[in-house]
Amino acid sequence: MYDVLVIGAGQAGLAAGYYLQQSGLTFLIVDAASSIGESWRKRYDSLRLFTPRMYDGLPGMPLSGNENSLPSKDEIADYFENYAKQMELPIKLNCKISRLSKQDEVYYAETNDGTIEARNIIVATGPFQTKNVPHFAKALSEHVIQLHSSEYKNISQFLPGTTVVVGGGNSGAQIAVELTSDDKQTVYISIARNITFRPLHIMRRSIFWYFEKIGILRASADRMVGKWLRNQPEYVYGYELKELMTQGKVNLRPRAINAIDDRILYEDGSETRIDNIIWATGFKRNDSWIDINTAFDAQGVIIHERGVSPVAGLYFVGLPWQTSRGSALLGWVKYDAQKIVNHIIQR
């Protein structure tokens, strides 16, 4: 039996592992993937983080390279692999948990390779679990190529013609910009509300340098600054999409509300005939494998206080807004990870 079982070997799980390694507790990190960093390698080819290297490291090992430049997704995957080796973290891959239950003071994680017992559980599976695609996507013709943003790799996956990107977050913005490099594509982006653009740099410094200086990303979710920030729309970093929209190379459309055959219908009554569509509509959590009723409220949402469940011994790291805006971000998840491990030690 382990003192702690960490479920998920992404940024949250690795950060938790770093602090557990120093604690003297026995622990194991498990992940369903076949390699560390696999989820990053599967993302679209051109993906770069909008946070610079100085803020993309995990505890105890900075990310190498120019600290002001933006790393690629493969660099992050390589870094995660090297991090796990350098820190000598005990990780079991190809280990998918189908059910987590608790009896008395012991947790039982049923996996494809037997049952693992532990006194404490850290769920570090991250927010990117189940693709969030609107139900009306099923009404589109089979001749229309549909991809969720997590399935998009590059332009070669699409037919020449008209492509609509649904969703105005950073992934949707980056993909829309990339699509305009193909002169065989007419590109639209459908958004639910106006996009708020922010510069990547101000006076040669990353905007995140300023955020860190004034404490925005670490502002507590229950304090005034945190509450204000939580009510703000998601920022899109960089002005490439804004410039392309001004030039008419990306056509702005309102919220998509329905689909018929090869057409997307918008809330203002207009429509677009399409050949391809990207659903940059985010993800939903899937916690159905946690078979502990008291861990959830009546709507099936996780109950926690800054990552600590009311179920003794059950913890979370990497939840959006677990304690602050930075809770689910690569460079800031370590702060919550340290707090949770400290809580376990004190318990």
C-alpha positions as CSV (number, residue, x, y, z in Angstrom):
1,M,0.0,0.0,0.0
2,Y,1.2,3.5,-0.9
3,D,0.9,6.6,1.3
4,V,-0.1,8.5,-1.9
5,L,-1.4,7.6,-5.3
6,V,-1.1,10.4,-7.9
7,I,-3.5,9.9,-10.8
8,G,-2.1,11.7,-13.9
9,A,1.5,12.3,-15.0
10,G,1.0,15.7,-16.7
11,Q,2.2,18.9,-15.3
12,A,0.1,18.7,-12.1
13,G,1.1,15.1,-11.4
14,L,4.8,15.7,-12.0
15,A,4.8,18.8,-9.8
16,A,3.0,16.9,-7.0
17,G,5.6,14.1,-7.5
18,Y,8.5,16.5,-6.9
19,Y,7.2,17.5,-3.5
20,L,6.2,14.0,-2.6
21,Q,9.8,12.9,-3.4
22,Q,11.0,15.2,-0.8
23,S,8.4,14.3,1.8
24,G,9.5,10.7,2.7
25,L,6.1,9.4,1.9
26,T,5.7,6.3,-0.4
27,F,4.0,7.2,-3.6
28,L,3.2,6.2,-7.2
29,I,2.2,8.2,-10.2
30,V,0.0,6.5,-12.8
31,D,-1.1,7.5,-16.2
32,A,-3.1,5.9,-19.0
33,A,-0.7,7.2,-21.7
34,S,2.2,5.2,-23.2
35,S,4.8,8.0,-22.6
36,I,5.3,11.1,-20.5
37,G,4.2,14.2,-22.4
38,E,2.0,12.2,-24.9
39,S,-0.9,14.6,-24.8
40,W,1.4,17.5,-25.8
41,R,2.9,15.5,-28.7
42,K,-0.6,14.8,-30.1
43,R,-1.6,18.5,-30.3
44,Y,-1.4,20.5,-33.5
45,D,2.1,20.8,-35.2
46,S,2.5,24.5,-34.9
47,L,1.4,24.9,-31.3
48,R,3.6,27.2,-29.2
49,L,2.8,28.3,-25.6
50,F,1.9,31.9,-25.1
51,T,3.9,31.9,-21.8
52,P,7.7,32.3,-22.1
53,R,10.2,29.6,-20.9
54,M,10.9,31.5,-17.7
55,Y,7.4,30.6,-16.6
56,D,7.1,27.1,-18.1
57,G,9.3,25.1,-15.8
58,L,8.3,22.7,-13.1
59,P,9.8,22.9,-9.5
60,G,13.5,22.1,-9.3
61,M,14.3,22.2,-13.0
62,P,14.0,25.3,-15.2
63,L,13.2,24.9,-18.9
64,S,16.3,25.3,-21.0
65,G,16.7,27.9,-23.8
66,N,16.1,31.6,-24.1
67,E,13.9,32.4,-21.1
68,N,12.0,35.1,-23.1
69,S,11.1,32.9,-26.1
70,L,8.0,30.7,-26.5
71,P,8.5,26.9,-26.4
72,S,6.9,24.5,-28.9
73,K,4.6,21.7,-27.7
74,D,7.3,19.1,-28.5
75,E,9.8,20.9,-26.4
76,I,7.4,20.7,-23.5
77,A,6.8,17.0,-24.1
78,D,10.6,16.4,-24.1
79,Y,11.0,18.5,-21.0
80,F,8.4,16.5,-19.1
81,E,10.1,13.2,-20.1
82,N,13.5,14.6,-19.0
83,Y,12.0,16.0,-15.8
84,A,10.5,12.6,-14.8
85,K,14.0,11.0,-15.3
86,Q,15.9,13.7,-13.5
87,M,13.7,13.6,-10.5
88,E,13.6,9.8,-10.5
89,L,9.8,9.8,-10.1
90,P,8.1,6.5,-9.7
91,I,5.7,6.4,-12.7
92,K,3.6,3.6,-14.1
93,L,2.4,4.2,-17.7
94,N,-0.3,2.4,-19.7
95,C,-2.2,2.3,-16.4
96,K,-5.8,3.3,-16.9
97,I,-8.0,3.6,-13.8
98,S,-11.6,2.4,-14.3
99,R,-12.8,2.8,-10.8
100,L,-11.7,4.6,-7.6
101,S,-13.4,3.6,-4.4
102,K,-12.9,4.0,-0.7
103,Q,-13.4,1.5,2.1
104,D,-12.7,2.6,5.7
105,E,-9.4,4.5,5.4
106,V,-8.1,2.9,2.2
107,Y,-8.6,3.9,-1.4
108,Y,-8.8,1.2,-4.1
109,A,-7.9,2.1,-7.7
110,E,-9.0,-0.6,-10.1
111,T,-6.8,-0.5,-13.2
112,N,-6.2,-2.6,-16.3
113,D,-3.2,-4.0,-14.4
114,G,-4.7,-4.9,-11.1
115,T,-5.8,-2.9,-8.0
116,I,-3.6,-0.3,-6.3
117,E,-4.2,0.6,-2.7
118,A,-3.3,3.9,-1.1
119,R,-4.1,6.0,2.0
120,N,-4.3,9.3,0.0
121,I,-5.2,10.1,-3.6
122,I,-4.2,13.1,-5.6
123,V,-6.3,13.5,-8.8
124,A,-4.1,15.3,-11.3
125,T,-5.9,14.5,-14.5
126,G,-6.2,18.1,-15.7
127,P,-9.1,19.9,-17.3
128,F,-8.6,18.5,-20.8
129,Q,-10.4,15.2,-20.7
130,T,-13.6,14.9,-22.9
131,K,-14.1,16.8,-26.1
132,N,-16.9,19.4,-25.8
133,V,-18.6,19.3,-29.1
134,P,-22.2,20.7,-29.6
135,H,-24.9,18.2,-30.2
136,F,-25.9,19.7,-33.5
137,A,-22.5,18.7,-35.0
138,K,-24.2,15.3,-35.8
139,A,-26.5,17.1,-38.3
140,L,-23.6,18.0,-40.6
141,S,-23.1,16.0,-43.8
142,E,-20.6,13.1,-43.7
143,H,-18.8,15.0,-46.6
144,V,-17.9,17.8,-44.2
145,I,-14.6,17.2,-42.4
146,Q,-15.1,17.8,-38.7
147,L,-12.2,17.9,-36.2
148,H,-12.1,19.0,-32.6
149,S,-9.1,21.2,-31.9
150,S,-7.4,18.3,-30.1
151,E,-7.5,16.3,-33.3
152,Y,-6.2,19.0,-35.6
153,K,-2.6,18.6,-36.7
154,N,-2.1,20.7,-39.8
155,I,-3.8,22.1,-42.9
156,S,-3.3,18.9,-44.9
157,Q,-6.2,17.3,-43.1
158,F,-8.7,19.7,-44.8
159,L,-10.4,19.9,-48.1
160,P,-9.8,23.0,-50.2
161,G,-12.7,25.4,-49.7
162,T,-14.4,27.0,-46.7
163,T,-13.5,26.3,-43.1
164,V,-15.2,27.6,-40.0
165,V,-13.4,27.6,-36.7
166,V,-16.0,27.6,-33.9
167,G,-14.5,29.1,-30.7
168,G,-12.6,32.2,-30.0
169,G,-10.0,31.1,-27.4
170,N,-6.3,30.8,-27.9
171,S,-6.4,27.5,-29.7
172,G,-9.2,28.6,-32.1
173,A,-7.3,31.9,-32.8
174,Q,-4.0,30.1,-33.5
175,I,-5.6,27.6,-35.8
176,A,-7.6,30.3,-37.7
177,V,-4.4,32.2,-38.3
178,E,-2.6,29.1,-39.6
179,L,-5.4,28.3,-42.0
180,T,-5.0,31.7,-43.7
181,S,-1.6,30.6,-44.9
182,D,-3.3,28.3,-47.4
183,D,-4.7,30.3,-50.3
184,K,-7.2,27.5,-51.0
185,Q,-9.0,28.2,-47.8
186,T,-11.7,30.7,-47.0
187,V,-11.6,31.1,-43.2
188,Y,-14.4,32.0,-40.8
189,I,-14.3,32.2,-37.0
190,S,-17.5,31.9,-35.1
191,I,-17.5,33.4,-31.6
192,A,-20.0,33.6,-28.8
193,R,-18.8,37.0,-27.6
194,N,-16.2,39.6,-28.6
195,I,-12.6,38.5,-28.4
196,T,-10.4,40.4,-25.9
197,F,-6.9,40.6,-27.3
198,R,-3.8,41.2,-25.3
199,P,-0.2,41.7,-26.5
200,L,2.4,39.0,-26.0
201,H,5.0,41.6,-25.2
202,I,5.0,45.1,-23.7
203,M,8.3,47.0,-24.0
204,R,10.2,43.8,-24.9
205,R,8.9,42.0,-21.9
206,S,6.4,39.2,-21.8
207,I,3.0,40.3,-20.6
208,F,3.3,37.5,-18.1
209,W,6.3,39.2,-16.5
210,Y,3.9,42.1,-15.7
211,F,1.2,39.7,-14.5
212,E,3.7,38.1,-12.2
213,K,5.0,41.4,-10.9
214,I,1.5,42.6,-9.9
215,G,0.4,39.1,-8.7
216,I,-2.5,38.6,-11.0
217,L,-2.0,34.9,-11.7
218,R,-1.6,34.1,-8.1
219,A,-4.4,36.3,-6.8
220,S,-6.7,34.2,-4.6
221,A,-10.0,33.2,-6.3
222,D,-11.9,34.5,-3.2
223,R,-10.2,37.9,-3.0
224,M,-11.3,41.0,-4.9
225,V,-8.7,40.8,-7.7
226,G,-9.3,37.1,-8.2
227,K,-13.1,37.6,-8.3
228,W,-12.7,40.4,-10.9
229,L,-10.3,38.3,-13.0
230,R,-12.6,35.3,-13.0
231,N,-15.4,37.4,-14.5
232,Q,-13.2,38.6,-17.4
233,P,-13.4,36.9,-20.7
234,E,-10.5,34.6,-21.8
235,Y,-7.8,36.7,-23.3
236,V,-6.3,35.9,-26.8
237,Y,-2.6,36.6,-26.7
238,G,-1.1,38.3,-29.7
239,Y,-2.7,40.4,-32.4
240,E,-2.2,38.2,-35.5
241,L,-5.9,37.2,-35.6
242,K,-7.1,40.7,-35.0
243,E,-5.0,42.0,-37.9
244,L,-6.2,39.2,-40.3
245,M,-9.8,40.0,-39.3
246,T,-9.2,43.7,-40.2
247,Q,-7.7,42.7,-43.5
248,G,-10.7,40.5,-44.3
249,K,-8.6,37.3,-44.4
250,V,-10.5,35.8,-41.4
251,N,-14.3,36.4,-41.5
252,L,-16.0,37.0,-38.2
253,R,-19.3,35.3,-37.5
254,P,-21.6,35.2,-34.4
255,R,-22.3,32.2,-32.2
256,A,-23.0,29.0,-34.2
257,I,-26.3,27.5,-33.0
258,N,-27.2,24.8,-35.5
259,A,-26.1,22.8,-38.6
260,I,-28.0,21.4,-41.6
261,D,-26.2,19.2,-44.1
262,D,-23.2,21.4,-45.2
263,R,-24.3,24.6,-43.6
264,I,-23.6,26.2,-40.2
265,L,-26.3,28.5,-38.9
266,Y,-25.6,31.4,-36.6
267,E,-27.7,33.2,-34.0
268,D,-28.3,36.3,-36.2
269,G,-30.0,34.1,-38.8
270,S,-27.1,34.0,-41.3
271,E,-25.4,30.8,-42.4
272,T,-22.2,29.6,-44.1
273,R,-21.8,26.7,-46.5
274,I,-18.7,24.8,-45.4
275,D,-16.3,22.1,-46.4
276,N,-14.4,21.8,-43.1
277,I,-15.1,22.7,-39.5
278,I,-12.9,22.9,-36.4
279,W,-14.6,22.7,-33.0
280,A,-12.3,24.8,-30.8
281,T,-15.0,24.5,-28.1
282,G,-12.9,23.2,-25.3
283,F,-13.3,20.2,-23.0
284,K,-15.4,18.8,-20.2
285,R,-14.2,16.9,-17.2
286,N,-15.0,13.2,-16.9
287,D,-14.9,12.0,-13.3
288,S,-17.3,9.1,-13.7
289,W,-14.5,6.7,-12.6
290,I,-14.5,8.2,-9.1
291,D,-17.0,6.0,-7.4
292,I,-17.3,8.2,-4.2
293,N,-20.7,9.9,-4.1
294,T,-19.8,12.4,-1.3
295,A,-17.0,13.8,-3.5
296,F,-19.6,15.5,-5.7
297,D,-22.5,17.9,-5.4
298,A,-26.0,17.3,-6.7
299,Q,-25.0,18.5,-10.2
300,G,-22.0,16.1,-10.3
301,V,-19.4,18.8,-9.7
302,I,-16.4,18.1,-7.6
303,I,-16.6,19.5,-4.1
304,H,-13.3,20.9,-2.8
305,E,-11.8,23.7,-0.8
306,R,-8.6,24.8,-2.5
307,G,-8.1,21.3,-3.8
308,V,-9.0,19.5,-0.6
309,S,-12.1,17.2,-0.8
310,P,-14.4,16.8,2.2
311,V,-13.7,13.1,1.7
312,A,-10.7,12.5,3.9
313,G,-7.5,11.7,1.9
314,L,-8.9,12.8,-1.5
315,Y,-7.1,15.8,-3.1
316,F,-7.0,17.6,-6.5
317,V,-4.2,19.5,-8.3
318,G,-4.6,21.3,-11.6
319,L,-8.2,22.2,-11.4
320,P,-9.1,25.5,-13.2
321,W,-9.3,28.2,-10.5
322,Q,-8.5,25.7,-7.8
323,T,-7.0,28.6,-5.8
324,S,-6.2,31.2,-8.5
325,R,-6.0,31.9,-12.3
326,G,-2.7,30.1,-12.5
327,S,-3.9,26.9,-10.9
328,A,-4.2,25.0,-14.3
329,L,-1.3,26.8,-16.0
330,L,2.1,25.0,-16.5
331,G,4.3,27.6,-14.7
332,W,2.0,28.1,-11.7
333,V,0.5,24.6,-10.9
334,K,3.5,24.0,-8.6
335,Y,2.2,26.3,-6.0
336,D,-1.0,24.3,-5.5
337,A,0.9,21.0,-5.7
338,Q,3.1,22.1,-2.9
339,K,0.2,23.1,-0.7
340,I,-1.6,19.8,-1.3
341,V,1.4,17.7,-0.4
342,N,2.0,19.8,2.7
343,H,-1.6,19.2,3.7
344,I,-1.1,15.4,3.3
345,I,2.1,15.5,5.4
346,Q,0.3,17.5,8.2
347,R,-2.6,15.1,8.1
